[in-house]
Structures are given as structure tokens and as C-alpha cells.
Amino acid sequence: MVDIGTLFRAVLLLFCMMIPGYILKKTRLGDDRLPLGFTNTILYVTQPAMLIVGFFRPFDAEILKTAAVVLVLSFVAHIMFFGVSLLCFRRALEHLRRVYRFSIVFGNAGYMGIPLMSMVLGDEAAVYASVYIIGFNFFAWSIGCLIYTDDRSFISPKKMLLNAATIPTFIGILLFVTNAYTWLPAIVSEFASDALVMLKNMVAPMSMMVIGMRLADLKLKGALRDKYMYLSFAMRLLILPSAVFVILWLCKLVGFFEPTAFTTVLICAATPSAALTGMFAERFAPKPDPIKLEAGEAEAVRQHEQAIDSAVAASKLVSISTLLSLLSMPIVAMLLQLL
């Protein structure tokens, strides 16, 4: 099980990585394009490296069995999160309701969960965290997109299974099951592993620096006047992780207990709102016609204002929930002592 002191230290280290990003933005050493550049680098370069290199290990049927348990529980957790989200924020403005719902369904399991599991339980646990985010991405790129757009075309096997996170995970699993990386000469496989590890080690610092940059853009005074923010933080950081614990406890009650899998799922479920909350808020925000917006047409102005509101709300949710997770994640982890 997780040592609470070790987990607190790991979360604190990630929190400290936000500080350089905050300073860069406040001192204007980084412009508005820097967070997007970092995000794209994480999404398409460093995170795929992290997902692949975790499977650079000899095949072990027990690891595969535990990974399967994590995958099933990840799907169960995300389905439950989505179902609960539909019951929340019904009176919020529509464009903000989408942001709130997404923020409680999807935690920062990739950018925080994998580094945390690696620091707390070792590299093997990071493999299981990588499997957890298969469920995350399966739903984020389908149901998550549906939350923001109401477009049911996103509910398709292709979009669920083929994206920037699931593809490298599938590659990693294939390498693990076939031991394919051992087919290469030792000097080549070691070089490839070292290169991927160097890229992997960039994920946590870069992702937390992006959150720090977003935090620097916020006007914290009055940031929590929105009552729905409180509900979002409570649901994402405490209530939904506690519901996951109940599911794990019931599993143990009926005789099924997989300590490493249960620990991985609970820690990943307790992570703060996903950075993807802000990325999707910007991506799916209404795009008013520039000419109509310049002319001051009411509909174009309304769309523009809603886009800004959504982006600001997403930044608040991700940044502040990350700060609060410094306290909430160790609290949730204490539940593991009851299993």
C-alpha cells in the first residue's frame, strides 16, 4: 500500500514544478503561445515516450493480469463519473456546465497519475497507471467530446481507440507481450530505452509548468465566487474518489482483492481536473465570424464571451484543483488502509 508521507512528498514535488511556469508567465519570459507549445510537446512527444517505455520489460503474466484488472476498473470508474456528472450543475449556464462536467469526469491521471505512481510505488506501478489512462482516453475522446459539443459522431470506435495516448499504449503492450524489444541488439535497445526515458522524465515538469502558466493568468481574487467551483472541487477530489473506494471495498468484500491494481485506480481517480479540460474548452469553444464580431453583432459577441468564460473557468478548475490536491490526495490515500 501507499506510504502517505511518500505520497505527500511526491505531490509536493509536482506542485513545486508549477512554480517555474508561473514565474515565466508573470515575468513575461513566455508569451501566450508557450503553454500551447508545451501542451503539444507533451501530447505528441513526451507522453507517448512515457507510455511506451513503461512496457520495456520481460513479459510477465501476473503483470498482464493486474493490468487487465486496472483496465476494467478504469472503465467502471469513468462510466460512474459520467453518470454522476449528468446529475450535477443542471442550473449552471450551458457553456459553463459543459466545463464543470468534464472537469469532474476526467482527472489528471496521465500527467500526474503516472509520475506519482512511479515515484511512490516504482516503475511497475507506472505501467498500471498507463493502462488506467486507456480508459481515460477511451472516454475523453468520445464522451468528453460529446460533453462539450453534443455531437454524437464522436461516439465511434475509431475515435475511442485511436488517439495520441491509446496508440503508444497499445504499442507498448505489444512490445511487452511479444518481448519484441529484445529482438534488437542490446546496444540498440538500451539506446532506445535511454532516449525514451529522457523524454518520459519531461512529462511531469512540463505538464505542471503549463498549469503554473495558466495559474499566472488567473485573477485569484474572486476566483471562487462561483458556487459551482466548490461542487466541482468536492466531486473531483473527494466524493468521486470515495465512491471508487466503495467499489474497491465491495470487490474485496466478495473475495476479489488486487492490492496494486486497487491502489493504482484509487490514486489515479483522486487526481485533480485534467489539463485536457482547458484544451477542450478552447478547442470546442464557439468560433464567431471575425467580421460579425468586429461589427458588434449580438450573436457573435455572445459566442466570443462564452468562449472566454469557458477558457477562464477551465483554467480555474485545473489550476486550483491541482493546488487543493496537495491535501486531498493524501487524505484519499488513507482510505487504502481500510482495504
C-alpha positions as CSV (number, residue, x, y, z in Angstrom):
1,M,0.0,0.0,0.0
2,V,1.0,3.7,-0.4
3,D,3.0,5.4,2.3
4,I,1.1,8.6,3.0
5,G,4.3,10.6,3.7
6,T,5.9,9.4,0.4
7,L,2.7,10.3,-1.5
8,F,2.5,13.8,0.1
9,R,6.2,14.4,-0.8
10,A,5.6,13.3,-4.4
11,V,2.5,15.6,-4.8
12,L,4.5,18.4,-3.2
13,L,7.3,17.9,-5.8
14,L,4.8,18.1,-8.6
15,F,3.3,21.2,-7.1
16,C,6.8,22.8,-6.9
17,M,7.2,22.2,-10.7
18,M,4.3,24.6,-11.2
19,I,6.5,27.5,-9.9
20,P,8.8,27.9,-12.9
21,G,5.8,28.1,-15.2
22,Y,4.2,30.7,-13.0
23,I,7.4,32.8,-12.9
24,L,7.9,32.5,-16.7
25,K,4.4,33.9,-17.4
26,K,4.5,36.5,-14.7
27,T,7.8,37.9,-15.8
28,R,6.7,37.7,-19.5
29,L,9.6,35.5,-20.4
30,G,7.0,33.2,-22.1
31,D,4.2,34.6,-24.2
32,D,0.7,33.1,-24.7
33,R,1.9,30.6,-27.3
34,L,4.3,28.9,-24.8
35,P,1.6,26.8,-22.9
36,L,0.2,25.6,-26.2
37,G,3.7,24.6,-27.4
38,F,4.4,22.8,-24.2
39,T,1.0,21.0,-24.4
40,N,1.6,19.8,-27.9
41,T,5.1,18.6,-27.0
42,I,3.6,16.6,-24.1
43,L,0.7,15.2,-26.0
44,Y,2.6,14.1,-29.1
45,V,6.2,13.5,-28.0
46,T,6.9,13.1,-24.3
47,Q,3.7,11.3,-23.1
48,P,3.9,8.7,-25.9
49,A,7.5,8.1,-24.9
50,M,6.4,7.6,-21.3
51,L,3.6,5.2,-22.3
52,I,5.9,3.1,-24.5
53,V,9.0,2.8,-22.3
54,G,7.0,1.7,-19.3
55,F,6.4,-1.6,-21.1
56,F,10.2,-2.2,-21.8
57,R,10.4,-5.2,-19.5
58,P,10.3,-9.0,-19.9
59,F,6.8,-10.5,-20.3
60,D,5.1,-11.4,-17.0
61,A,1.6,-13.0,-17.0
62,E,1.0,-11.6,-13.5
63,I,1.6,-8.0,-14.7
64,L,-0.7,-8.6,-17.6
65,K,-3.4,-9.9,-15.2
66,T,-3.1,-6.9,-12.9
67,A,-3.2,-4.6,-15.9
68,A,-6.4,-6.2,-17.0
69,V,-8.0,-5.6,-13.6
70,V,-6.9,-1.9,-13.7
71,L,-8.4,-1.5,-17.2
72,V,-11.8,-2.9,-16.2
73,L,-11.9,-0.8,-13.0
74,S,-10.9,2.3,-15.1
75,F,-13.8,1.8,-17.4
76,V,-16.2,1.2,-14.4
77,A,-14.9,4.4,-12.7
78,H,-15.3,6.6,-15.8
79,I,-18.7,5.3,-16.5
80,M,-19.7,6.1,-13.0
81,F,-18.1,9.6,-13.1
82,F,-20.0,10.4,-16.3
83,G,-23.3,9.2,-14.9
84,V,-22.9,11.3,-11.7
85,S,-21.8,14.3,-13.8
86,L,-25.2,14.3,-15.6
87,L,-26.9,14.9,-12.2
88,C,-24.7,17.9,-11.4
89,F,-24.6,21.5,-12.5
90,R,-28.1,21.5,-14.0
91,R,-28.7,25.1,-13.2
92,A,-25.3,26.4,-14.4
93,L,-25.1,28.3,-17.7
94,E,-24.9,25.8,-20.5
95,H,-21.4,26.7,-21.8
96,L,-20.0,26.5,-18.2
97,R,-22.0,23.4,-17.4
98,R,-20.0,21.5,-20.0
99,V,-16.7,22.6,-18.5
100,Y,-17.8,21.6,-14.9
101,R,-19.0,18.2,-16.0
102,F,-15.9,17.4,-18.0
103,S,-13.7,18.6,-15.0
104,I,-15.2,16.1,-12.6
105,V,-15.3,13.1,-15.0
106,F,-11.7,13.4,-16.1
107,G,-8.8,13.6,-13.7
108,N,-5.1,14.4,-14.5
109,A,-4.3,10.7,-14.4
110,G,-1.8,10.9,-17.3
111,Y,0.3,13.9,-16.4
112,M,0.1,13.4,-12.6
113,G,-1.0,9.8,-12.0
114,I,1.8,8.1,-13.9
115,P,4.7,10.1,-12.4
116,L,3.1,9.8,-9.0
117,M,2.8,6.0,-9.2
118,S,6.4,5.8,-10.4
119,M,7.7,7.9,-7.5
120,V,5.6,6.2,-4.9
121,L,5.5,2.5,-5.9
122,G,8.1,2.2,-8.7
123,D,8.2,1.7,-12.4
124,E,5.9,-1.4,-12.5
125,A,3.1,0.6,-10.9
126,A,3.6,3.2,-13.6
127,V,2.7,0.5,-16.1
128,Y,-0.6,0.0,-14.4
129,A,-1.2,3.8,-14.4
130,S,-0.6,3.8,-18.1
131,V,-3.3,1.1,-18.5
132,Y,-5.7,3.2,-16.4
133,I,-5.5,6.1,-18.9
134,I,-6.6,3.8,-21.7
135,G,-10.0,4.1,-20.1
136,F,-9.4,7.8,-19.6
137,N,-8.7,8.4,-23.3
138,F,-11.3,6.0,-24.5
139,F,-13.9,8.2,-22.8
140,A,-12.2,11.6,-23.1
141,W,-12.1,11.5,-26.9
142,S,-15.7,10.2,-27.1
143,I,-17.9,11.1,-24.2
144,G,-15.6,14.0,-23.3
145,C,-16.1,15.5,-26.7
146,L,-19.8,14.8,-26.5
147,I,-20.0,16.7,-23.2
148,Y,-18.6,19.8,-25.0
149,T,-20.3,19.5,-28.3
150,D,-23.5,17.3,-28.1
151,D,-22.1,15.8,-31.3
152,R,-22.8,12.0,-31.2
153,S,-20.4,11.4,-34.1
154,F,-17.6,11.4,-31.5
155,I,-19.1,8.1,-30.1
156,S,-17.2,5.9,-32.6
157,P,-14.7,3.0,-32.1
158,K,-12.1,4.8,-34.2
159,K,-12.1,8.0,-32.1
160,M,-12.2,6.0,-28.9
161,L,-9.4,3.6,-29.7
162,L,-7.1,5.6,-32.0
163,N,-5.7,8.8,-30.4
164,A,-2.4,10.3,-29.2
165,A,-2.4,8.3,-25.9
166,T,-4.0,5.0,-26.7
167,I,-1.8,4.3,-29.8
168,P,1.5,4.4,-27.9
169,T,0.0,2.4,-25.1
170,F,-1.1,-0.3,-27.5
171,I,2.4,-0.3,-29.0
172,G,3.9,-0.6,-25.5
173,I,1.6,-3.6,-24.7
174,L,2.5,-5.2,-28.0
175,L,6.2,-4.9,-27.2
176,F,5.6,-6.3,-23.7
177,V,3.6,-9.3,-24.8
178,T,5.9,-10.2,-27.7
179,N,9.2,-9.2,-26.0
180,A,9.9,-7.5,-29.3
181,Y,12.4,-5.0,-27.8
182,T,14.7,-8.0,-27.0
183,W,14.9,-8.8,-30.7
184,L,17.2,-5.8,-31.3
185,P,20.9,-5.8,-30.5
186,A,21.5,-4.9,-26.8
187,I,23.2,-1.6,-27.7
188,V,20.3,-0.5,-29.9
189,S,17.6,-1.5,-27.3
190,E,19.5,0.2,-24.5
191,F,19.9,3.4,-26.6
192,A,16.2,3.4,-27.5
193,S,15.2,2.9,-23.8
194,D,17.5,5.6,-22.6
195,A,16.2,8.1,-25.2
196,L,12.6,7.3,-24.3
197,V,13.3,7.6,-20.5
198,M,14.8,11.1,-21.1
199,L,11.7,12.1,-22.9
200,K,9.5,10.4,-20.2
201,N,11.2,12.4,-17.5
202,M,10.0,15.6,-19.1
203,V,6.3,14.9,-18.8
204,A,5.7,15.8,-15.1
205,P,7.8,19.1,-15.2
206,M,6.3,20.3,-18.5
207,S,2.7,19.5,-17.6
208,M,2.9,21.1,-14.2
209,M,4.7,24.2,-15.7
210,V,1.7,24.5,-18.1
211,I,-0.6,24.6,-15.1
212,G,1.6,27.1,-13.5
213,M,1.4,29.3,-16.6
214,R,-2.4,29.0,-16.6
215,L,-2.4,29.9,-12.9
216,A,-0.4,33.0,-13.6
217,D,-3.1,34.2,-16.0
218,L,-5.8,33.9,-13.3
219,K,-7.1,36.7,-11.1
220,L,-7.4,34.7,-7.9
221,K,-9.3,37.4,-6.2
222,G,-12.9,36.4,-6.5
223,A,-11.9,33.2,-8.3
224,L,-14.0,31.1,-6.0
225,R,-17.2,33.2,-6.0
226,D,-18.8,30.7,-8.4
227,K,-20.6,28.2,-6.2
228,Y,-20.3,25.5,-8.8
229,M,-16.5,25.7,-8.4
230,Y,-16.9,24.4,-4.9
231,L,-19.1,21.5,-6.0
232,S,-16.6,20.7,-8.8
233,F,-13.7,20.5,-6.4
234,A,-15.6,18.4,-3.9
235,M,-16.7,16.0,-6.5
236,R,-13.4,15.7,-8.3
237,L,-11.1,15.5,-5.3
238,L,-13.1,13.8,-2.6
239,I,-16.6,12.5,-3.4
240,L,-15.9,10.6,-6.6
241,P,-12.6,9.1,-5.4
242,S,-14.5,8.0,-2.3
243,A,-17.1,6.3,-4.5
244,V,-14.3,4.5,-6.3
245,F,-13.1,3.3,-2.9
246,V,-16.6,1.9,-2.1
247,I,-16.4,-0.1,-5.3
248,L,-13.0,-1.4,-4.4
249,W,-14.2,-2.3,-0.9
250,L,-17.2,-4.2,-2.3
251,C,-14.8,-6.1,-4.6
252,K,-12.8,-7.1,-1.6
253,L,-16.0,-8.0,0.3
254,V,-16.9,-10.6,-2.3
255,G,-13.4,-12.1,-2.2
256,F,-11.6,-10.2,-5.1
257,F,-8.6,-8.2,-4.0
258,E,-5.7,-7.0,-6.1
259,P,-3.7,-4.5,-3.9
260,T,-1.5,-2.9,-6.6
261,A,-4.4,-2.6,-9.0
262,F,-6.7,-1.1,-6.3
263,T,-4.0,1.4,-5.2
264,T,-3.4,2.5,-8.8
265,V,-7.0,3.0,-9.6
266,L,-7.8,5.0,-6.4
267,I,-4.7,7.3,-6.8
268,C,-5.5,8.0,-10.4
269,A,-9.1,8.6,-9.6
270,A,-8.1,11.1,-7.0
271,T,-6.1,13.3,-9.3
272,P,-7.2,16.9,-9.9
273,S,-9.1,18.0,-13.0
274,A,-7.4,17.0,-16.2
275,A,-5.3,19.5,-18.2
276,L,-7.5,18.4,-21.1
277,T,-10.4,20.3,-19.5
278,G,-8.8,23.6,-20.7
279,M,-7.6,22.2,-24.0
280,F,-11.0,21.0,-24.9
281,A,-12.7,24.2,-23.7
282,E,-10.6,26.1,-26.2
283,R,-10.9,23.6,-29.0
284,F,-14.7,23.3,-28.8
285,A,-15.5,26.9,-28.0
286,P,-17.8,28.7,-30.4
287,K,-15.8,30.4,-33.2
288,P,-17.7,33.6,-34.1
289,D,-17.2,35.2,-37.5
290,P,-14.5,37.8,-37.1
291,I,-16.3,40.3,-39.4
292,K,-19.5,39.9,-37.4
293,L,-17.6,40.2,-34.1
294,E,-15.9,43.3,-35.3
295,A,-19.2,44.8,-36.3
296,G,-20.6,44.0,-32.9
297,E,-23.3,41.7,-33.9
298,A,-25.0,40.3,-30.8
299,E,-24.7,36.6,-31.6
300,A,-21.0,36.9,-32.5
301,V,-20.3,38.9,-29.3
302,R,-22.2,36.3,-27.2
303,Q,-20.2,33.4,-28.7
304,H,-16.9,35.3,-28.1
305,E,-17.9,36.0,-24.4
306,Q,-18.9,32.4,-23.9
307,A,-15.6,31.2,-25.3
308,I,-13.7,33.4,-22.9
309,D,-15.8,32.4,-19.9
310,S,-15.3,28.7,-20.7
311,A,-11.5,29.0,-21.0
312,V,-11.3,31.0,-17.8
313,A,-13.5,28.5,-15.9
314,A,-11.4,25.6,-17.2
315,S,-8.2,27.3,-16.1
316,K,-9.6,27.9,-12.6
317,L,-10.8,24.3,-12.3
318,V,-7.5,22.8,-13.3
319,S,-5.1,25.2,-11.5
320,I,-7.0,25.4,-8.2
321,S,-7.9,21.7,-8.0
322,T,-4.2,21.0,-8.6
323,L,-3.3,23.2,-5.6
324,L,-6.0,21.6,-3.4
325,S,-4.9,18.1,-4.4
326,L,-1.8,18.6,-2.3
327,L,-4.1,18.0,0.7
328,S,-6.9,15.9,-0.9
329,M,-4.8,13.1,-2.4
330,P,-3.1,12.0,0.8
331,I,-6.5,12.1,2.5
332,V,-8.0,9.8,-0.1
333,A,-4.9,7.6,0.0
334,M,-5.6,7.0,3.7
335,L,-8.7,5.0,2.6
336,L,-6.4,2.4,1.3
337,Q,-5.6,1.4,4.9
338,L,-9.2,0.2,5.2
339,L,-8.9,-2.3,2.4
